[in-house]
Amino acid sequence: MTRVLVTGGAGFIGSHLVDSLLADGHAVTVIDNFDPFYPRAVKERNIAAHRTNPRWSLVEADLRQRDAWWSRLEGTFDAIVHLAAKAGVRPSIEDPLTYQDVNVAGTQNLLEFARERGIRQFVFASSSSVYGVNPRVPWSEDDHVLQPISPYASTKVSGELLGHVYSHLYGIRFLALRFFTVYGPRQRPDLAIHKFAKLLMAGESLPVFGDGSTRRDYTFVDDIVRGIRAAIDYRASGYEVINLGNNQTLSLLDMIAGLEQALGRQAERRWLPEQPGDVPQTWASVEKARRLLGFAPATAYTEGVARFIAWLETERQNAEART
């Protein structure tokens, strides 16, 4: 049995990772501060099944406040998976100082914890946003000319660099996984697929920023979890930056068309100006992930959206039953 510390383990990706780890018999400790970015009740539903598992425990705390969690974590762990962060490109433009504080200082505190406790495996959730406006696609980890254009993206670059320092000085194996537009059941309600699906179901118009030609490499959450699990087991080198994406792009208008097909509804589009911080496209080369982690994205967008819509319908029915 492996002991894994998962930060952000009540969130979208984190709760799916915890599902996978518990199903395979591992012990999981979660740190989550239930950030009010979206309602706590959503995260509580994510972890409802975990609470009955004797191999799961929760420390509710903010990573910036070391006294609130450091001493409550007993013993050591075989690996840390650091998913907790202030999320979102656009909100980071409104509040850059908090994003810097949470995402960089919080990461440094966790790296210090790993150093003190002798934890040698550290998996860090980075982001495709670090590539910024890089026109060379698909984006490769070998391209060191990063051009982030949001405070959120810059904090993820900082986290990767902090990891390199701790890997070099203290022998912590650090894997920075650059996630590309993750979607699926439990997706954050502010993200486009979730937001647009709810608007469609309610018969409301969809806000389309720009001309709809922006493209994203949409990656289903189950594929991301498989990549994280492989990173937990990786031992071949001390520091790596690895893309986890679907290795193909979809325009905003095509994404909406997929939702329309899955829901059997036609969307009214409300055209709006482009948003600051948005990049024109994201596109992952996953060759390195394939080589080092055996990673192969397996979920087509049509399948992933169908599974997301099925979950969303269940959520809607459960919400009606609660009222």
JOQUI-V843414 format. One record per backbone hydrogen bond with DSSP energy under -0.5 kcal/mol. NH is the residue of the N-H (numbers start at 1). CO is the residue of the C=O. If there is no record, write none. Layout:
# JOQUI-V843414
nh,co
NH,CO
NH,CO
This chain:
# JOQUI-V843414
nh,co
4,2
4,27
5,79
6,4
6,29
7,5
7,81
8,31
9,6
9,31
11,8
15,11
16,12
17,13
18,14
19,15
20,16
21,17
22,18
23,19
24,20
25,22
26,21
27,2
28,55
29,4
30,57
31,6
32,59
38,35
42,39
43,39
44,40
45,41
46,42
47,43
48,45
51,47
52,49
53,50
54,52
56,53
57,28
59,30
60,58
61,32
61,59
65,62
66,64
68,65
69,66
70,66
72,69
73,69
73,70
74,72
78,3
79,3
80,121
81,5
82,80
82,123
83,7
83,81
87,85
92,88
93,89
93,90
94,90
95,91
99,95
100,96
101,97
102,98
103,99
104,100
105,100
106,101
106,102
108,104
109,105
110,106
111,107
112,108
113,109
114,110
115,111
116,112
117,113
118,114
118,115
119,114
120,118
122,120
122,173
123,80
124,122
124,175
125,82
126,124
126,177
128,179
130,127
131,128
132,129
133,147
134,131
137,135
139,283
143,140
144,142
146,144
147,131
154,150
155,151
156,152
157,153
158,154
159,155
160,156
161,157
162,158
163,159
164,160
165,161
166,162
167,163
168,164
169,165
170,166
171,167
172,166
173,120
173,171
174,172
174,238
175,122
175,173
176,174
176,240
177,124
177,175
178,176
178,242
179,126
179,177
180,244
181,179
183,219
187,184
191,188
195,191
196,192
197,193
198,194
199,195
200,196
201,197
202,198
203,200
204,199
206,268
208,206
208,270
209,207
210,272
212,209
215,280
216,250
218,216
219,180
219,181
221,183
223,220
224,220
225,221
226,222
227,223
228,224
229,225
230,226
231,227
232,228
233,229
234,230
234,231
240,174
242,176
244,178
250,216
252,214
253,212
255,251
256,252
257,253
258,254
259,255
260,256
261,257
262,258
263,259
264,260
265,260
269,267
270,206
271,269
272,208
278,275
282,215
285,139
286,284
290,286
291,287
292,288
293,289
294,290
295,289
300,298
304,300
305,301
306,302
307,303
308,304
309,305
310,306
311,307
312,308
313,309
314,310
315,311
316,312
317,313
318,314
319,315
320,316
321,317
322,318
323,319
323,320
